Amino acid sequence: MLDAFDRKILALLQEDNRMPQRDISEAVHLSPSAVNRRIAALESAGVITGNVAVVDPAKAGRPITIIVEVTVESERFDLLDAVKRRLAACPQVQQLYYVTGDADFVLIVNVADMAEYERLTRELFFAEGNVKRFRTMVVMERSKVSLAVSMAQESG
């Protein structure tokens, strides 16, 4: 269970994971060694799963973000897992969710242009089978993009 210190540390690291530990220690009122131990424990427990650079896709030459809903033909576990593995292995798929509702999967895809997306649809949805249909939504504006987890404490 996360305590108030852990939540404060995580909130700061989600804003800037390169923040010096002495600055974190001042902000949360703990010693730098205590902050270091807590961060190591959070990493060891799998609460912190990685440290990455956030890249602007447009500036990296990949300006098109597409949200795709995928419905499979068969929900037999082996076939479903094969689709999941194929989608997860695709580098253009930034996020992959197995969901409830009308679709089975929701994907966040990033491509350089629509020609790349068309090639991708052939590879992912037509070549291997077990995809009944897919629905494409092209993002017009990235209004908010974040993987930050709220550190607000639930009351009640």
C-alpha positions as CSV (number, residue, x, y, z in Angstrom):
1,M,0.0,0.0,0.0
2,L,1.3,3.4,-0.9
3,D,1.6,6.0,1.8
4,A,1.5,9.8,1.5
5,F,5.3,10.0,1.0
6,D,5.2,7.4,-1.8
7,R,2.3,9.2,-3.5
8,K,4.2,12.6,-3.4
9,I,7.4,11.0,-4.7
10,L,5.4,9.3,-7.6
11,A,3.6,12.5,-8.4
12,L,7.0,14.4,-8.7
13,L,8.6,11.6,-10.7
14,Q,5.7,11.5,-13.2
15,E,6.2,15.2,-13.8
16,D,10.0,14.9,-14.2
17,N,11.7,11.5,-13.7
18,R,15.1,13.2,-13.9
19,M,14.4,15.4,-10.9
20,P,17.4,15.1,-8.5
21,Q,16.6,13.1,-5.4
22,R,17.7,16.0,-3.2
23,D,15.0,18.2,-4.8
24,I,12.5,15.4,-4.2
25,S,13.6,15.0,-0.6
26,E,13.1,18.7,0.0
27,A,9.7,18.6,-1.6
28,V,8.5,15.7,0.5
29,H,10.4,16.4,3.7
30,L,12.4,13.2,3.8
31,S,16.2,12.7,3.7
32,P,17.8,11.9,0.3
33,S,18.7,8.4,1.4
34,A,15.0,7.8,2.5
35,V,13.8,9.0,-0.9
36,N,16.4,6.7,-2.6
37,R,15.2,3.7,-0.6
38,R,11.6,4.5,-1.3
39,I,12.2,4.8,-5.1
40,A,14.1,1.6,-5.1
41,A,11.3,-0.1,-3.2
42,L,8.7,1.3,-5.7
43,E,10.8,-0.1,-8.6
44,S,11.3,-3.4,-6.9
45,A,7.5,-3.7,-6.2
46,G,6.7,-3.0,-9.9
47,V,5.0,0.3,-9.0
48,I,7.5,2.1,-11.2
49,T,7.8,0.1,-14.3
50,G,10.3,2.1,-16.4
51,N,11.8,5.5,-17.1
52,V,11.4,6.8,-20.7
53,A,11.8,9.8,-22.9
54,V,8.5,11.2,-24.1
55,V,8.8,12.0,-27.9
56,D,6.7,14.4,-29.9
57,P,5.5,12.2,-32.8
58,A,5.0,15.1,-35.2
59,K,8.6,16.3,-34.6
60,A,9.8,12.7,-35.1
61,G,8.1,12.5,-38.5
62,R,5.1,10.5,-37.4
63,P,2.3,13.0,-37.1
64,I,-0.8,10.8,-37.5
65,T,-2.4,9.1,-34.5
66,I,-5.2,6.7,-35.1
67,I,-7.5,5.0,-32.7
68,V,-8.7,1.6,-33.9
69,E,-11.4,-0.7,-32.6
70,V,-10.9,-4.3,-33.6
71,T,-13.5,-7.1,-33.4
72,V,-12.3,-10.7,-33.8
73,E,-14.1,-13.5,-35.5
74,S,-13.5,-16.1,-32.8
75,E,-13.0,-15.5,-29.1
76,R,-11.4,-18.9,-28.7
77,F,-8.4,-18.3,-26.3
78,D,-5.7,-19.5,-28.6
79,L,-7.0,-17.4,-31.5
80,L,-7.5,-14.4,-29.3
81,D,-4.0,-14.7,-27.9
82,A,-2.6,-15.0,-31.4
83,V,-4.3,-11.7,-32.4
84,K,-3.1,-10.0,-29.2
85,R,0.5,-11.1,-29.8
86,R,0.4,-9.9,-33.4
87,L,-0.9,-6.5,-32.4
88,A,1.4,-6.1,-29.5
89,A,4.5,-7.0,-31.6
90,C,3.7,-4.1,-34.1
91,P,6.0,-1.1,-33.4
92,Q,3.4,1.3,-34.7
93,V,0.9,0.2,-32.0
94,Q,1.7,2.4,-29.1
95,Q,-1.1,1.1,-26.8
96,L,-3.2,-2.0,-26.9
97,Y,-6.2,-2.7,-24.7
98,Y,-8.4,-5.8,-24.5
99,V,-11.8,-4.4,-23.7
100,T,-15.4,-5.1,-23.1
101,G,-18.2,-3.9,-25.3
102,D,-18.7,-4.1,-29.1
103,A,-15.0,-4.3,-29.9
104,D,-12.5,-6.7,-28.5
105,F,-9.4,-4.5,-28.7
106,V,-8.7,-0.8,-28.8
107,L,-5.4,0.3,-30.3
108,I,-3.6,3.6,-30.4
109,V,-1.5,3.6,-33.6
110,N,1.1,6.1,-34.7
111,V,2.1,6.4,-38.4
112,A,3.9,8.8,-40.7
113,D,1.1,8.9,-43.3
114,M,-2.1,7.2,-44.4
115,A,-0.2,5.0,-46.9
116,E,1.7,3.5,-44.0
117,Y,-1.6,2.9,-42.1
118,E,-3.1,1.2,-45.2
119,R,-0.1,-1.2,-45.4
120,L,-0.4,-1.8,-41.6
121,T,-4.1,-2.7,-41.9
122,R,-3.3,-5.3,-44.5
123,E,-0.6,-6.8,-42.3
124,L,-2.5,-6.7,-39.0
125,F,-6.1,-7.2,-40.0
126,F,-6.2,-9.1,-43.3
127,A,-3.1,-11.3,-43.7
128,E,-3.4,-13.4,-40.5
129,G,-7.1,-13.8,-40.1
130,N,-9.5,-13.9,-37.1
131,V,-10.3,-10.2,-37.5
132,K,-14.0,-9.7,-38.2
133,R,-13.8,-6.0,-38.6
134,F,-12.0,-2.9,-37.5
135,R,-13.1,0.7,-37.2
136,T,-10.6,3.6,-37.6
137,M,-10.8,7.0,-36.0
138,V,-8.1,9.5,-37.1
139,V,-7.1,11.9,-34.4
140,M,-7.5,15.5,-35.4
141,E,-5.9,17.0,-32.3
142,R,-3.9,15.5,-29.4
143,S,-5.7,17.5,-26.7
144,K,-4.2,15.5,-23.8
145,V,-1.7,12.7,-23.9
146,S,-0.4,11.2,-20.6
147,L,0.3,8.0,-18.9
148,A,0.5,9.6,-15.5
149,V,-1.5,7.9,-12.8
150,S,-3.4,10.2,-10.4
151,M,-1.9,10.2,-7.0
152,A,-4.9,11.8,-5.4
153,Q,-5.9,9.9,-2.2
154,E,-9.4,8.5,-2.3
155,S,-11.5,9.8,0.6
156,G,-14.1,7.8,2.2
